[in-house]
Amino acid sequence: MLRHAAFLLSVLILALTLAACGSGPRKRIFPPTASIQELQVQDDGQWRVQLRIQSFSNVPHTVAALSAQLRIGGAQAATLELAPNLTIGPQNAEIEELLLTPSGEAAARIAAALAAGRSVTYALDGTLTSTAPDKRRDDFSFEGQLWPQPGLPGVLR
């Protein structure tokens, strides 16, 4: 009788263990965000911006579009529009590059920061539209600082 009960208990534990493994890890989907990886002032006054798009989800995330307002030191700099259709791996980031023409006030703030060798604040406010793992449109806001890079004229990171 005791052996029969032990056998049944073993079978029950095995069945529960297999059932627990069958569902796999839970999908955790969080809104992506964007920030500036690098800003480089070109000879013609345009900016080459490397935009870091980051996913915090534990599944691949496809970003179809980004629309954002960029402010430098509080001054409106430019509108960023991208349609990268970019798949980002789980808890990872990808870099997208774009050229933009900044406002005069924002260009002056970047020039002053480069000349003085000091940082300048920036903010990105906008939306990211995703197509996978589900269709959604998320607002995002990011504030940071850009620092001139020694030995790299016109580059802030």
PyMOL commands that place a pseudoatom at each C-alpha (Angstrom):
pseudoatom trace, name=CA, resn=MET, resi=1, chain=A, elem=C, hetatm=0, pos=[0.000, 0.000, 0.000]
pseudoatom trace, name=CA, resn=LEU, resi=2, chain=A, elem=C, hetatm=0, pos=[2.822, 2.400, 0.914]
pseudoatom trace, name=CA, resn=ARG, resi=3, chain=A, elem=C, hetatm=0, pos=[4.680, 1.575, -2.305]
pseudoatom trace, name=CA, resn=HIS, resi=4, chain=A, elem=C, hetatm=0, pos=[1.522, 2.178, -4.334]
pseudoatom trace, name=CA, resn=ALA, resi=5, chain=A, elem=C, hetatm=0, pos=[1.009, 5.607, -2.719]
pseudoatom trace, name=CA, resn=ALA, resi=6, chain=A, elem=C, hetatm=0, pos=[4.674, 6.527, -3.291]
pseudoatom trace, name=CA, resn=PHE, resi=7, chain=A, elem=C, hetatm=0, pos=[4.368, 5.481, -6.938]
pseudoatom trace, name=CA, resn=LEU, resi=8, chain=A, elem=C, hetatm=0, pos=[1.223, 7.575, -7.436]
pseudoatom trace, name=CA, resn=LEU, resi=9, chain=A, elem=C, hetatm=0, pos=[2.853, 10.557, -5.737]
pseudoatom trace, name=CA, resn=SER, resi=10, chain=A, elem=C, hetatm=0, pos=[5.905, 10.226, -8.028]
pseudoatom trace, name=CA, resn=VAL, resi=11, chain=A, elem=C, hetatm=0, pos=[3.694, 10.103, -11.123]
pseudoatom trace, name=CA, resn=LEU, resi=12, chain=A, elem=C, hetatm=0, pos=[1.752, 13.154, -9.915]
pseudoatom trace, name=CA, resn=ILE, resi=13, chain=A, elem=C, hetatm=0, pos=[4.960, 15.161, -9.290]
pseudoatom trace, name=CA, resn=LEU, resi=14, chain=A, elem=C, hetatm=0, pos=[6.305, 14.199, -12.716]
pseudoatom trace, name=CA, resn=ALA, resi=15, chain=A, elem=C, hetatm=0, pos=[3.038, 15.218, -14.417]
pseudoatom trace, name=CA, resn=LEU, resi=16, chain=A, elem=C, hetatm=0, pos=[2.985, 18.588, -12.606]
pseudoatom trace, name=CA, resn=THR, resi=17, chain=A, elem=C, hetatm=0, pos=[6.622, 19.237, -13.500]
pseudoatom trace, name=CA, resn=LEU, resi=18, chain=A, elem=C, hetatm=0, pos=[5.974, 18.522, -17.177]
pseudoatom trace, name=CA, resn=ALA, resi=19, chain=A, elem=C, hetatm=0, pos=[2.866, 20.703, -17.169]
pseudoatom trace, name=CA, resn=ALA, resi=20, chain=A, elem=C, hetatm=0, pos=[4.818, 23.600, -15.659]
pseudoatom trace, name=CA, resn=CYS, resi=21, chain=A, elem=C, hetatm=0, pos=[7.487, 23.330, -18.370]
pseudoatom trace, name=CA, resn=GLY, resi=22, chain=A, elem=C, hetatm=0, pos=[4.997, 23.182, -21.218]
pseudoatom trace, name=CA, resn=SER, resi=23, chain=A, elem=C, hetatm=0, pos=[3.938, 26.818, -21.171]
pseudoatom trace, name=CA, resn=GLY, resi=24, chain=A, elem=C, hetatm=0, pos=[7.469, 28.272, -21.562]
pseudoatom trace, name=CA, resn=PRO, resi=25, chain=A, elem=C, hetatm=0, pos=[8.564, 31.686, -20.363]
pseudoatom trace, name=CA, resn=ARG, resi=26, chain=A, elem=C, hetatm=0, pos=[5.973, 34.435, -20.138]
pseudoatom trace, name=CA, resn=LYS, resi=27, chain=A, elem=C, hetatm=0, pos=[6.023, 37.175, -22.745]
pseudoatom trace, name=CA, resn=ARG, resi=28, chain=A, elem=C, hetatm=0, pos=[6.859, 40.485, -21.145]
pseudoatom trace, name=CA, resn=ILE, resi=29, chain=A, elem=C, hetatm=0, pos=[6.157, 43.363, -23.510]
pseudoatom trace, name=CA, resn=PHE, resi=30, chain=A, elem=C, hetatm=0, pos=[7.192, 46.882, -22.543]
pseudoatom trace, name=CA, resn=PRO, resi=31, chain=A, elem=C, hetatm=0, pos=[7.110, 50.105, -24.579]
pseudoatom trace, name=CA, resn=PRO, resi=32, chain=A, elem=C, hetatm=0, pos=[10.321, 50.826, -26.510]
pseudoatom trace, name=CA, resn=THR, resi=33, chain=A, elem=C, hetatm=0, pos=[12.143, 54.145, -26.173]
pseudoatom trace, name=CA, resn=ALA, resi=34, chain=A, elem=C, hetatm=0, pos=[14.621, 56.238, -28.157]
pseudoatom trace, name=CA, resn=SER, resi=35, chain=A, elem=C, hetatm=0, pos=[17.633, 58.367, -27.256]
pseudoatom trace, name=CA, resn=ILE, resi=36, chain=A, elem=C, hetatm=0, pos=[20.555, 60.003, -29.040]
pseudoatom trace, name=CA, resn=GLN, resi=37, chain=A, elem=C, hetatm=0, pos=[23.693, 57.882, -29.261]
pseudoatom trace, name=CA, resn=GLU, resi=38, chain=A, elem=C, hetatm=0, pos=[25.697, 60.489, -31.161]
pseudoatom trace, name=CA, resn=LEU, resi=39, chain=A, elem=C, hetatm=0, pos=[25.214, 63.877, -32.783]
pseudoatom trace, name=CA, resn=GLN, resi=40, chain=A, elem=C, hetatm=0, pos=[27.750, 65.036, -35.359]
pseudoatom trace, name=CA, resn=VAL, resi=41, chain=A, elem=C, hetatm=0, pos=[27.728, 68.548, -36.824]
pseudoatom trace, name=CA, resn=GLN, resi=42, chain=A, elem=C, hetatm=0, pos=[28.411, 68.366, -40.574]
pseudoatom trace, name=CA, resn=ASP, resi=43, chain=A, elem=C, hetatm=0, pos=[30.374, 70.993, -42.561]
pseudoatom trace, name=CA, resn=ASP, resi=44, chain=A, elem=C, hetatm=0, pos=[27.133, 72.228, -44.160]
pseudoatom trace, name=CA, resn=GLY, resi=45, chain=A, elem=C, hetatm=0, pos=[25.481, 72.777, -40.745]
pseudoatom trace, name=CA, resn=GLN, resi=46, chain=A, elem=C, hetatm=0, pos=[23.299, 69.686, -40.874]
pseudoatom trace, name=CA, resn=TRP, resi=47, chain=A, elem=C, hetatm=0, pos=[23.406, 67.176, -38.043]
pseudoatom trace, name=CA, resn=ARG, resi=48, chain=A, elem=C, hetatm=0, pos=[24.038, 63.469, -38.473]
pseudoatom trace, name=CA, resn=VAL, resi=49, chain=A, elem=C, hetatm=0, pos=[22.159, 61.852, -35.585]
pseudoatom trace, name=CA, resn=GLN, resi=50, chain=A, elem=C, hetatm=0, pos=[22.559, 58.271, -34.463]
pseudoatom trace, name=CA, resn=LEU, resi=51, chain=A, elem=C, hetatm=0, pos=[19.309, 57.395, -32.756]
pseudoatom trace, name=CA, resn=ARG, resi=52, chain=A, elem=C, hetatm=0, pos=[19.314, 54.462, -30.309]
pseudoatom trace, name=CA, resn=ILE, resi=53, chain=A, elem=C, hetatm=0, pos=[15.970, 52.615, -30.311]
pseudoatom trace, name=CA, resn=GLN, resi=54, chain=A, elem=C, hetatm=0, pos=[15.739, 50.278, -27.323]
pseudoatom trace, name=CA, resn=SER, resi=55, chain=A, elem=C, hetatm=0, pos=[13.376, 47.440, -26.485]
pseudoatom trace, name=CA, resn=PHE, resi=56, chain=A, elem=C, hetatm=0, pos=[12.870, 46.282, -22.912]
pseudoatom trace, name=CA, resn=SER, resi=57, chain=A, elem=C, hetatm=0, pos=[10.653, 43.323, -23.915]
pseudoatom trace, name=CA, resn=ASN, resi=58, chain=A, elem=C, hetatm=0, pos=[11.804, 39.715, -23.573]
pseudoatom trace, name=CA, resn=VAL, resi=59, chain=A, elem=C, hetatm=0, pos=[10.647, 38.931, -27.128]
pseudoatom trace, name=CA, resn=PRO, resi=60, chain=A, elem=C, hetatm=0, pos=[11.727, 40.483, -30.457]
pseudoatom trace, name=CA, resn=HIS, resi=61, chain=A, elem=C, hetatm=0, pos=[10.141, 43.886, -31.086]
pseudoatom trace, name=CA, resn=THR, resi=62, chain=A, elem=C, hetatm=0, pos=[9.537, 45.423, -34.534]
pseudoatom trace, name=CA, resn=VAL, resi=63, chain=A, elem=C, hetatm=0, pos=[9.425, 49.226, -34.678]
pseudoatom trace, name=CA, resn=ALA, resi=64, chain=A, elem=C, hetatm=0, pos=[7.677, 50.419, -37.820]
pseudoatom trace, name=CA, resn=ALA, resi=65, chain=A, elem=C, hetatm=0, pos=[7.772, 54.191, -37.262]
pseudoatom trace, name=CA, resn=LEU, resi=66, chain=A, elem=C, hetatm=0, pos=[9.124, 56.903, -35.003]
pseudoatom trace, name=CA, resn=SER, resi=67, chain=A, elem=C, hetatm=0, pos=[8.001, 60.503, -34.779]
pseudoatom trace, name=CA, resn=ALA, resi=68, chain=A, elem=C, hetatm=0, pos=[9.583, 62.831, -32.219]
pseudoatom trace, name=CA, resn=GLN, resi=69, chain=A, elem=C, hetatm=0, pos=[10.382, 66.422, -31.363]
pseudoatom trace, name=CA, resn=LEU, resi=70, chain=A, elem=C, hetatm=0, pos=[14.025, 67.125, -30.496]
pseudoatom trace, name=CA, resn=ARG, resi=71, chain=A, elem=C, hetatm=0, pos=[14.914, 69.965, -28.140]
pseudoatom trace, name=CA, resn=ILE, resi=72, chain=A, elem=C, hetatm=0, pos=[18.475, 71.098, -27.426]
pseudoatom trace, name=CA, resn=GLY, resi=73, chain=A, elem=C, hetatm=0, pos=[19.005, 73.104, -24.255]
pseudoatom trace, name=CA, resn=GLY, resi=74, chain=A, elem=C, hetatm=0, pos=[15.264, 73.779, -24.183]
pseudoatom trace, name=CA, resn=ALA, resi=75, chain=A, elem=C, hetatm=0, pos=[15.166, 75.127, -27.772]
pseudoatom trace, name=CA, resn=GLN, resi=76, chain=A, elem=C, hetatm=0, pos=[13.112, 73.359, -30.424]
pseudoatom trace, name=CA, resn=ALA, resi=77, chain=A, elem=C, hetatm=0, pos=[15.693, 71.793, -32.754]
pseudoatom trace, name=CA, resn=ALA, resi=78, chain=A, elem=C, hetatm=0, pos=[13.906, 69.567, -35.288]
pseudoatom trace, name=CA, resn=THR, resi=79, chain=A, elem=C, hetatm=0, pos=[11.243, 66.980, -35.942]
pseudoatom trace, name=CA, resn=LEU, resi=80, chain=A, elem=C, hetatm=0, pos=[12.497, 63.432, -36.385]
pseudoatom trace, name=CA, resn=GLU, resi=81, chain=A, elem=C, hetatm=0, pos=[10.519, 61.116, -38.658]
pseudoatom trace, name=CA, resn=LEU, resi=82, chain=A, elem=C, hetatm=0, pos=[11.619, 57.545, -39.352]
pseudoatom trace, name=CA, resn=ALA, resi=83, chain=A, elem=C, hetatm=0, pos=[10.003, 54.445, -40.797]
pseudoatom trace, name=CA, resn=PRO, resi=84, chain=A, elem=C, hetatm=0, pos=[12.744, 51.905, -40.071]
pseudoatom trace, name=CA, resn=ASN, resi=85, chain=A, elem=C, hetatm=0, pos=[10.678, 48.688, -39.906]
pseudoatom trace, name=CA, resn=LEU, resi=86, chain=A, elem=C, hetatm=0, pos=[13.416, 47.586, -37.536]
pseudoatom trace, name=CA, resn=THR, resi=87, chain=A, elem=C, hetatm=0, pos=[13.366, 44.335, -35.564]
pseudoatom trace, name=CA, resn=ILE, resi=88, chain=A, elem=C, hetatm=0, pos=[15.116, 44.628, -32.208]
pseudoatom trace, name=CA, resn=GLY, resi=89, chain=A, elem=C, hetatm=0, pos=[16.131, 41.515, -30.305]
pseudoatom trace, name=CA, resn=PRO, resi=90, chain=A, elem=C, hetatm=0, pos=[14.864, 40.843, -26.779]
pseudoatom trace, name=CA, resn=GLN, resi=91, chain=A, elem=C, hetatm=0, pos=[16.129, 43.440, -24.282]
pseudoatom trace, name=CA, resn=ASN, resi=92, chain=A, elem=C, hetatm=0, pos=[18.381, 44.968, -26.916]
pseudoatom trace, name=CA, resn=ALA, resi=93, chain=A, elem=C, hetatm=0, pos=[18.843, 48.137, -28.970]
pseudoatom trace, name=CA, resn=GLU, resi=94, chain=A, elem=C, hetatm=0, pos=[19.518, 49.108, -32.571]
pseudoatom trace, name=CA, resn=ILE, resi=95, chain=A, elem=C, hetatm=0, pos=[20.952, 52.313, -34.032]
pseudoatom trace, name=CA, resn=GLU, resi=96, chain=A, elem=C, hetatm=0, pos=[19.301, 54.268, -36.849]
pseudoatom trace, name=CA, resn=GLU, resi=97, chain=A, elem=C, hetatm=0, pos=[21.038, 57.203, -38.498]
pseudoatom trace, name=CA, resn=LEU, resi=98, chain=A, elem=C, hetatm=0, pos=[19.440, 60.281, -39.996]
pseudoatom trace, name=CA, resn=LEU, resi=99, chain=A, elem=C, hetatm=0, pos=[20.417, 63.698, -41.308]
pseudoatom trace, name=CA, resn=LEU, resi=100, chain=A, elem=C, hetatm=0, pos=[18.482, 66.728, -40.157]
pseudoatom trace, name=CA, resn=THR, resi=101, chain=A, elem=C, hetatm=0, pos=[18.610, 70.488, -40.437]
pseudoatom trace, name=CA, resn=PRO, resi=102, chain=A, elem=C, hetatm=0, pos=[18.415, 72.050, -36.966]
pseudoatom trace, name=CA, resn=SER, resi=103, chain=A, elem=C, hetatm=0, pos=[16.825, 75.338, -36.014]
pseudoatom trace, name=CA, resn=GLY, resi=104, chain=A, elem=C, hetatm=0, pos=[19.208, 78.298, -35.714]
pseudoatom trace, name=CA, resn=GLU, resi=105, chain=A, elem=C, hetatm=0, pos=[18.786, 78.520, -31.949]
pseudoatom trace, name=CA, resn=ALA, resi=106, chain=A, elem=C, hetatm=0, pos=[19.513, 74.819, -31.411]
pseudoatom trace, name=CA, resn=ALA, resi=107, chain=A, elem=C, hetatm=0, pos=[22.530, 74.972, -33.756]
pseudoatom trace, name=CA, resn=ALA, resi=108, chain=A, elem=C, hetatm=0, pos=[23.881, 77.912, -31.733]
pseudoatom trace, name=CA, resn=ARG, resi=109, chain=A, elem=C, hetatm=0, pos=[23.512, 75.951, -28.474]
pseudoatom trace, name=CA, resn=ILE, resi=110, chain=A, elem=C, hetatm=0, pos=[25.399, 72.983, -29.903]
pseudoatom trace, name=CA, resn=ALA, resi=111, chain=A, elem=C, hetatm=0, pos=[28.112, 75.272, -31.287]
pseudoatom trace, name=CA, resn=ALA, resi=112, chain=A, elem=C, hetatm=0, pos=[28.492, 76.972, -27.882]
pseudoatom trace, name=CA, resn=ALA, resi=113, chain=A, elem=C, hetatm=0, pos=[28.752, 73.598, -26.110]
pseudoatom trace, name=CA, resn=LEU, resi=114, chain=A, elem=C, hetatm=0, pos=[31.408, 72.412, -28.574]
pseudoatom trace, name=CA, resn=ALA, resi=115, chain=A, elem=C, hetatm=0, pos=[33.382, 75.661, -28.281]
pseudoatom trace, name=CA, resn=ALA, resi=116, chain=A, elem=C, hetatm=0, pos=[33.312, 75.592, -24.462]
pseudoatom trace, name=CA, resn=GLY, resi=117, chain=A, elem=C, hetatm=0, pos=[33.866, 71.829, -24.188]
pseudoatom trace, name=CA, resn=ARG, resi=118, chain=A, elem=C, hetatm=0, pos=[30.767, 71.451, -22.010]
pseudoatom trace, name=CA, resn=SER, resi=119, chain=A, elem=C, hetatm=0, pos=[27.624, 69.350, -22.117]
pseudoatom trace, name=CA, resn=VAL, resi=120, chain=A, elem=C, hetatm=0, pos=[24.239, 70.378, -23.431]
pseudoatom trace, name=CA, resn=THR, resi=121, chain=A, elem=C, hetatm=0, pos=[20.871, 68.916, -22.438]
pseudoatom trace, name=CA, resn=TYR, resi=122, chain=A, elem=C, hetatm=0, pos=[18.475, 67.409, -24.936]
pseudoatom trace, name=CA, resn=ALA, resi=123, chain=A, elem=C, hetatm=0, pos=[14.974, 65.981, -24.895]
pseudoatom trace, name=CA, resn=LEU, resi=124, chain=A, elem=C, hetatm=0, pos=[13.074, 63.690, -27.254]
pseudoatom trace, name=CA, resn=ASP, resi=125, chain=A, elem=C, hetatm=0, pos=[9.284, 63.482, -27.038]
pseudoatom trace, name=CA, resn=GLY, resi=126, chain=A, elem=C, hetatm=0, pos=[7.244, 61.451, -29.467]
pseudoatom trace, name=CA, resn=THR, resi=127, chain=A, elem=C, hetatm=0, pos=[5.690, 58.139, -30.435]
pseudoatom trace, name=CA, resn=LEU, resi=128, chain=A, elem=C, hetatm=0, pos=[6.989, 54.749, -31.521]
pseudoatom trace, name=CA, resn=THR, resi=129, chain=A, elem=C, hetatm=0, pos=[4.698, 52.540, -33.592]
pseudoatom trace, name=CA, resn=SER, resi=130, chain=A, elem=C, hetatm=0, pos=[5.289, 48.782, -33.372]
pseudoatom trace, name=CA, resn=THR, resi=131, chain=A, elem=C, hetatm=0, pos=[3.982, 45.942, -35.505]
pseudoatom trace, name=CA, resn=ALA, resi=132, chain=A, elem=C, hetatm=0, pos=[5.314, 43.012, -33.479]
pseudoatom trace, name=CA, resn=PRO, resi=133, chain=A, elem=C, hetatm=0, pos=[4.927, 41.316, -31.051]
pseudoatom trace, name=CA, resn=ASP, resi=134, chain=A, elem=C, hetatm=0, pos=[1.662, 43.241, -31.232]
pseudoatom trace, name=CA, resn=LYS, resi=135, chain=A, elem=C, hetatm=0, pos=[0.403, 46.329, -33.016]
pseudoatom trace, name=CA, resn=ARG, resi=136, chain=A, elem=C, hetatm=0, pos=[0.678, 49.343, -30.735]
pseudoatom trace, name=CA, resn=ARG, resi=137, chain=A, elem=C, hetatm=0, pos=[1.593, 53.000, -30.596]
pseudoatom trace, name=CA, resn=ASP, resi=138, chain=A, elem=C, hetatm=0, pos=[3.524, 54.120, -27.522]
pseudoatom trace, name=CA, resn=ASP, resi=139, chain=A, elem=C, hetatm=0, pos=[4.396, 57.623, -26.383]
pseudoatom trace, name=CA, resn=PHE, resi=140, chain=A, elem=C, hetatm=0, pos=[7.919, 58.110, -25.104]
pseudoatom trace, name=CA, resn=SER, resi=141, chain=A, elem=C, hetatm=0, pos=[9.940, 60.880, -23.522]
pseudoatom trace, name=CA, resn=PHE, resi=142, chain=A, elem=C, hetatm=0, pos=[13.677, 60.926, -22.930]
pseudoatom trace, name=CA, resn=GLU, resi=143, chain=A, elem=C, hetatm=0, pos=[15.948, 63.568, -21.435]
pseudoatom trace, name=CA, resn=GLY, resi=144, chain=A, elem=C, hetatm=0, pos=[19.723, 63.369, -21.462]
pseudoatom trace, name=CA, resn=GLN, resi=145, chain=A, elem=C, hetatm=0, pos=[22.992, 65.174, -22.001]
pseudoatom trace, name=CA, resn=LEU, resi=146, chain=A, elem=C, hetatm=0, pos=[25.393, 65.265, -24.901]
pseudoatom trace, name=CA, resn=TRP, resi=147, chain=A, elem=C, hetatm=0, pos=[29.110, 65.791, -24.255]
pseudoatom trace, name=CA, resn=PRO, resi=148, chain=A, elem=C, hetatm=0, pos=[31.749, 66.927, -26.774]
pseudoatom trace, name=CA, resn=GLN, resi=149, chain=A, elem=C, hetatm=0, pos=[34.128, 64.082, -27.600]
pseudoatom trace, name=CA, resn=PRO, resi=150, chain=A, elem=C, hetatm=0, pos=[37.855, 64.892, -27.337]
pseudoatom trace, name=CA, resn=GLY, resi=151, chain=A, elem=C, hetatm=0, pos=[39.675, 64.249, -30.603]
pseudoatom trace, name=CA, resn=LEU, resi=152, chain=A, elem=C, hetatm=0, pos=[36.416, 64.091, -32.583]
pseudoatom trace, name=CA, resn=PRO, resi=153, chain=A, elem=C, hetatm=0, pos=[35.615, 67.617, -33.819]
pseudoatom trace, name=CA, resn=GLY, resi=154, chain=A, elem=C, hetatm=0, pos=[31.904, 68.373, -33.986]
pseudoatom trace, name=CA, resn=VAL, resi=155, chain=A, elem=C, hetatm=0, pos=[30.882, 65.140, -32.240]
pseudoatom trace, name=CA, resn=LEU, resi=156, chain=A, elem=C, hetatm=0, pos=[28.780, 64.911, -29.089]
pseudoatom trace, name=CA, resn=ARG, resi=157, chain=A, elem=C, hetatm=0, pos=[27.764, 61.720, -27.314]
for i in range(1, 157): cmd.bond("trace and resi %d" % i, "trace and resi %d" % (i + 1))
show_as sticks, trace
zoom trace
